């Protein structure tokens, strides 16, 4: 119990140290300013920068029902997030229903989803974010946070961890809206393409 608590505390403090003191540049902030209720999508490998940027702003996040997911929840709670649990392989239908109800009951609601998580393939969007947007009527906002100098860890994807006191660029795309006539295939491909486009902007530190 004590070892687990210390591990979570160390991870929290590490993320704060590595990201909070970076030099930040925000591009496209106006794309969020007019929205009260929406879905943020980002790549799983760059989620830590987004976790720091959106801290303490009443965001919810979709996190898998796994041991790694449990760790993410325990750490991200310290940044002010609340959670829905589920993924494409486990608990996804229930989580989608819960998020739809959440939107229906609130005028202002914000949910973060990593459409290529929790097991990949990397940068290949799954349909959950699209279905939630289509069914709830809420737009999707692609956001990618890139740090110029990062450590890179390879498993099923590249996971980025900021080096201290680096440049950090937050790129926020225009809202994407989907209607009943949009197909899962076309909607998911559009989300994926827009995230890749925003990722290129975030990764350009010139």
Secondary structure, DSSP 8 states (H G I E B T S, - for coil): -HHHHHHHHHHHHHHHHHHHTSEEEEE-THHHHT-SEEEEE--GGGHHHHHHHTTTS--EEEE-SSHHHHHHHHHHGGGT-EEEE-BTTTBHHHHHHHHHHHHHT-SSEEEEE-TTTTT--TT---THHHHHHHHH--EEEEEEEEESSEEEEESSSEEEEE-TT-EEEEEE---B---TT--HHHHHHHHHHHHHHHHHHHH---
